[in-house]
């Protein structure tokens, strides 16, 4: 006897308790060919190479250029000096008959990890499909533990002596679930601390038990950290945190090297640097996978998409088609941010429950390795209101 959607997901509510928010998790499987999975992984590998190379160039540029591309001046010292590499990122793709195109890279505080590395397999196997991510969780665990060693070495402290906390906003179920899942993969002791309960002074960062911490895995973006103030004194908390990071007293996961890549303006920099060059091997990858992206709307013709440089969850995305301008997921917090302008590409569509949906694939990069492919569906723009659709191989 088949379980209902509610019965199936209720079995896993302690690991995946956000499945029912707005019908988020579909109880179905979208078939995918092994060759498509491999092609997405290859695309992720190649675009990551370009993003990292562009990030290295960006960090060497002057203040004026960093400002032009939208980096906060409070981060300049760390952008230029952080050598700790990123740990985990998620690249989102349009997989079309004409090619695979990078839409954006969530390089700093990627979520969708639990769905990709754990839940997808539960659903695929239930419906007698092969999980395309079989074995990926073991690789994720191995790479996470390897990266904790990297972070400990970066602050010149034995891992066994480090206090490691995983942080997220306590009211954000998905973010808390993400860090708790990652904690479960660690082979060393770790602790959960709501990020709003972290305390900081000139000497250290402290968790909710007033213990000084050494390594912080955070699902909380740098641009928010830069703006945060002490609720009592009004003091900018970044003024205390930045020196601790600069002097390697504390390590972040992901570090500031990921923040460089998170900025969608980096896609415009990549277009500017490589799109007109057909001879450079990097340009070949750029032409194959990257959509032309610009800092000014006058640099391209409709149809195109306008996105905030530090937009998240598909908020305040505007599609310009001929004379029509449509904003999706309007959000006041993002409306005033600088934008980039990216050539529009149609996402493929599928039919599910008698409705038409757009389909977007994602692939994770873990220590630079492309593992973990998953899908979401939505209404034209994929956002936090979209749905997780498990995928499987026949």
Residue pairs with C-beta under 8 A, 6 or more apart in sequence:
3 126
4 27
5 25
5 27
6 20
8 27
8 123
8 126
9 16
9 19
9 20
9 25
9 27
12 19
12 119
12 122
13 19
15 114
15 118
15 177
15 181
16 25
16 114
16 115
16 118
16 119
16 177
17 173
17 177
18 24
18 173
18 174
18 177
19 25
19 119
21 173
22 385
23 387
24 387
24 388
25 115
25 119
25 387
25 388
26 352
26 377
26 387
26 388
26 389
26 390
27 123
28 123
28 127
28 352
28 389
28 390
29 123
29 124
29 127
29 129
29 390
29 391
29 392
30 350
30 359
30 375
30 389
30 390
30 391
30 392
31 129
31 391
31 392
31 393
31 394
32 132
32 373
32 375
32 391
32 392
32 393
33 393
34 132
34 393
36 95
37 132
37 373
37 393
39 95
39 100
40 93
40 95
40 100
40 361
40 363
40 373
41 363
41 370
41 371
41 373
42 370
43 91
43 93
43 100
43 102
43 289
43 363
44 91
44 93
44 363
44 364
44 365
44 370
45 365
45 370
46 285
46 288
46 289
47 91
47 102
47 105
47 285
47 289
47 290
48 89
48 91
48 105
48 365
48 368
48 370
49 282
49 285
50 270
50 274
50 282
50 285
50 286
50 289
50 290
51 105
51 107
51 261
51 266
51 270
52 261
52 368
53 282
54 261
54 266
54 269
54 270
54 273
55 257
55 260
55 261
55 266
57 269
57 273
58 65
58 66
58 69
58 79
58 260
58 266
58 269
59 79
59 80
59 260
60 80
63 73
63 76
66 73
66 76
66 79
67 73
68 295
69 263
69 265
69 266
69 268
69 269
69 295
69 309
70 263
70 265
70 309
70 310
70 338
71 79
71 260
71 263
72 223
72 226
74 226
74 238
74 242
75 222
75 226
75 242
75 256
75 259
77 242
77 246
78 242
78 245
78 246
78 256
79 256
79 259
79 260
81 246
82 245
82 255
82 256
82 257
83 154
83 257
84 150
84 151
84 154
84 251
84 255
84 256
84 257
85 150
85 255
85 257
85 367
85 368
86 107
86 108
86 254
86 255
86 257
86 258
86 261
86 365
87 143
87 144
87 147
87 253
87 254
87 258
87 366
87 367
88 110
88 113
88 254
88 364
88 365
88 366
88 367
89 105
89 106
89 107
89 108
89 110
89 254
89 258
89 261
89 364
89 365
90 105
90 106
90 110
90 111
90 112
90 113
90 362
90 363
90 364
90 365
91 102
91 104
91 105
91 106
91 362
91 363
91 364
91 365
92 102
92 103
92 104
92 105
92 106
92 360
92 361
92 362
92 382
93 100
93 101
93 102
93 103
93 360
93 361
93 362
93 363
94 100
94 101
94 103
94 345
94 346
94 347
94 348
94 360
95 348
95 359
95 361
96 345
96 346
96 347
96 348
99 288
99 289
100 289
101 289
101 290
101 291
101 345
102 267
102 289
102 290
102 291
103 291
103 342
103 345
103 360
104 264
104 267
104 307
105 261
105 262
106 262
106 312
107 254
107 258
107 259
107 261
107 262
108 221
108 222
108 254
108 258
108 259
108 261
108 262
109 218
109 219
109 220
109 221
109 254
109 262
110 364
111 174
111 175
111 178
111 219
112 362
112 374
112 376
112 388
113 140
113 178
113 181
113 182
113 364
113 372
114 177
114 178
114 181
115 374
115 388
116 133
116 136
116 362
116 364
116 372
116 373
116 374
117 133
117 136
117 137
117 140
117 181
117 364
117 372
118 137
118 181
119 388
119 390
120 131
120 132
120 133
120 374
120 390
120 391
120 392
121 131
121 133
121 134
121 137
123 390
123 392
124 130
124 131
124 132
124 390
124 391
124 392
124 393
125 131
127 392
129 392
129 393
129 394
130 392
130 393
130 394
131 392
131 393
132 373
132 391
132 392
132 393
133 371
133 372
133 373
133 374
136 371
136 372
137 185
139 366
139 369
139 371
140 185
140 366
140 371
140 372
141 185
141 186
141 187
143 366
143 367
143 369
144 182
144 185
144 186
144 366
145 185
145 186
145 187
145 188
146 367
147 253
147 367
148 159
148 162
148 164
148 186
148 188
148 215
149 159
151 162
151 215
151 251
151 253
152 158
152 159
152 162
152 214
152 215
152 251
154 248
154 251
154 255
155 162
155 214
155 215
155 248
155 249
155 250
155 251
156 248
157 214
159 188
160 188
161 214
162 188
162 214
162 215
163 191
163 207
163 211
163 212
163 213
163 214
163 215
164 186
164 188
164 189
164 190
164 191
164 213
164 214
164 215
164 216
164 217
165 190
165 191
165 192
165 193
165 198
165 207
165 213
165 215
165 216
165 217
166 179
166 180
166 182
166 183
166 190
166 191
166 192
166 193
166 217
166 218
167 179
167 192
167 193
167 194
167 195
167 198
167 216
167 217
167 218
167 219
167 220
168 175
168 176
168 178
168 179
168 194
168 195
168 218
168 219
168 220
169 175
169 176
169 194
169 195
169 196
169 219
169 220
170 176
170 194
170 195
170 196
170 197
172 219
175 219
175 220
176 192
178 219
179 192
179 217
179 219
180 192
182 217
183 190
183 192
191 207
191 209
193 207
193 208
193 213
194 208
195 218
195 219
195 220
197 207
197 208
198 205
198 206
198 207
198 208
198 213
198 216
199 205
199 206
199 210
200 206
200 237
200 240
200 241
200 244
201 240
202 240
202 243
203 212
203 249
204 212
204 213
204 244
204 249
204 250
205 212
205 213
205 216
205 241
205 244
205 250
206 212
206 213
207 213
213 250
214 250
214 251
215 250
215 251
215 252
215 253
216 250
216 251
216 252
216 253
217 252
217 253
218 252
218 253
218 254
221 259
221 262
221 310
221 312
222 256
222 259
222 262
223 310
225 237
225 238
225 241
226 238
227 238
228 236
228 237
228 238
229 235
229 236
229 237
230 237
241 250
244 250
245 251
245 252
245 256
260 266
262 310
263 309
263 310
264 293
264 307
264 308
264 309
264 310
264 311
264 340
264 342
265 295
265 309
265 338
265 340
267 290
267 291
267 293
267 340
267 342
268 293
268 294
268 295
268 340
270 286
270 290
270 293
271 286
271 290
271 292
271 293
271 294
274 280
274 282
274 283
274 286
275 283
275 286
275 287
275 290
275 292
277 283
278 284
278 287
291 342
291 343
291 345
292 300
292 342
292 343
293 340
293 341
293 342
293 343
294 300
294 340
294 341
294 342
295 338
295 340
295 341
296 341
297 304
297 306
297 320
297 341
299 341
300 341
300 343
302 320
302 321
302 322
302 344
303 319
303 320
303 321
303 322
303 343
303 344
304 319
304 320
304 341
304 342
304 343
304 344
305 317
305 318
305 319
305 320
305 341
305 342
305 343
305 344
306 317
306 318
306 319
306 320
306 339
306 340
306 341
306 342
307 316
307 317
307 318
307 339
307 340
307 342
308 315
308 316
308 334
308 337
308 338
308 339
309 337
309 338
309 339
309 340
310 337
311 317
311 334
311 337
312 334
313 329
313 383
313 384
314 328
314 329
314 378
314 381
314 382
314 383
314 384
314 385
314 386
315 329
315 330
315 331
315 333
315 334
315 383
315 384
316 327
316 329
316 330
316 331
316 334
316 335
316 337
317 327
317 328
317 329
317 381
317 383
318 325
318 326
318 327
318 328
318 339
319 325
319 326
319 328
319 344
319 380
319 381
320 344
321 344
328 380
328 381
328 383
329 381
329 383
329 384
329 385
347 358
347 359
347 360
347 380
347 382
348 358
348 359
349 356
349 357
349 358
349 359
350 356
350 357
350 359
350 377
351 357
352 377
352 389
357 377
357 378
357 379
357 387
358 377
358 378
358 379
358 380
358 381
358 382
359 375
359 376
359 377
359 389
360 375
360 376
360 377
360 378
360 382
360 386
361 373
361 374
361 375
362 373
362 374
362 375
362 376
363 370
363 371
363 372
363 373
364 370
364 371
364 372
366 372
373 391
374 388
374 390
374 391
375 388
375 389
375 390
375 391
376 382
376 386
376 387
376 388
376 389
377 386
377 387
377 389
378 385
378 386
378 387
379 386
